[in-house]
Amino acid sequence: MDDTMPVPPPLRQRIEEAYIHELRSAGHPPLSVFRFCQTLGISEREFFSEYPSLEAVETHWWRSFLNGVITSVESGAEWKSFSARQRLLAFLFAFTEASLDHRTLFLLRVSGSPLKPLPHWAAFDERFEAFAKSLLSLGRETGEVVSRGPLSAAYPRAMRLLLRSVVAFHLQDDSPKFERTDAYIEKSVNLFFDIVGHQVIDSGFDLLRFFMPGARHRA
């Protein structure tokens, strides 16, 4: 008989898991550090040794979630052979798939306009912008991305808005197995790379047709 006691998870992990659980269950973040610590059975000193505030817990969680998706796709066997377009597609498919495990949280915190500011996504956006720049750098090497002077500086932000639009679409998608989200990702990524590349008209019309009446049955 094994009498070895299970090792408790690190304090930071316990705090994050408890915070996210309360946010999902109550529909709002913990009301105070004091009450949160009482529920978790830790002291305020222990909490503040890990995080400066409750908001910082969620900020770290979102960045960790994104990091997990990026690490997962980058470790794929075919990643190094992918073009920039293929890498963005792989990332977005993986991101929407991973988000299903936290859909309640996404609905609580991310639903709405892709342009709506999300304070708890500040570190998330910073990490994604670094990832976007790496894709754009590859795209310039492969000829998928064309330098357009000062306009090129807007490419990472445009890719960030693309991600937000995919999340917003996915949260409203009621198609079987989110098939329309997959179609939206493909058409949006094609349009994005045509905009930052050489061609925009064909992909623009393709995306427009996607939203026209009857397109649901053609996608």
Phi, psi and omega in degrees: 000131182272114181265009181295128180282139178297141180277124180293150179296155178305151185303318181301318179295318179299318180297313181297315181298318180292321179297311182295322178298315180293322179298315179294316186288315185269341182084006177205159180294165173307145187283332179202157177297320182300309182294322180297317180294323177299316180297320184278342180077036177231167178272161176298325178301318179296318179299308185288348173286343181251323184221144179280344182196168175295321181300325181295332179297311182292320178303315179293322181298314181297317179297319179296321178299311179299316179302321179298318179293315181298315179299321181296312183288324182291339180270359179294150185297330185261359187304315184294335181270353182285147169285172178299319178298315180295324179293319179294320177299313181300318180296312184294321176297317180293321181296312181294325178295314180294328182293340180297332178288346183227033187299321178301318180294318178298318180296325180288323193246341190240343184297153182118195183295138175299341182271352182292129179298140177235093184305322182284000177256013183301308180291326176301309181298321179298316179293318181294324180297322176297319178295316179300318180297324179293322177292318180294323178298316176298318180299325177291324179293323183270354181086006179283338183239129181254134177285129179235045176063225182301332180296332182297334180294341181273352184299314180299319179294323178297321178292325177295319177294327176298314177301313180298322179292325177295316178299314180298317179295315182299322182289340178258355185286126178242018180281156180303130179054026178055041182297324181291330175297317178300317179294320180297319178300311182299313182291323180291319179294319177299317179296317181301312183287336173287326178292315181275357177252233187250340191232138180226334190295310184298313180292326178297315178291325179296317179291322178298316179298328180301326182265358181284156178305134180090348182294334180305327184271350181258342185293000000 
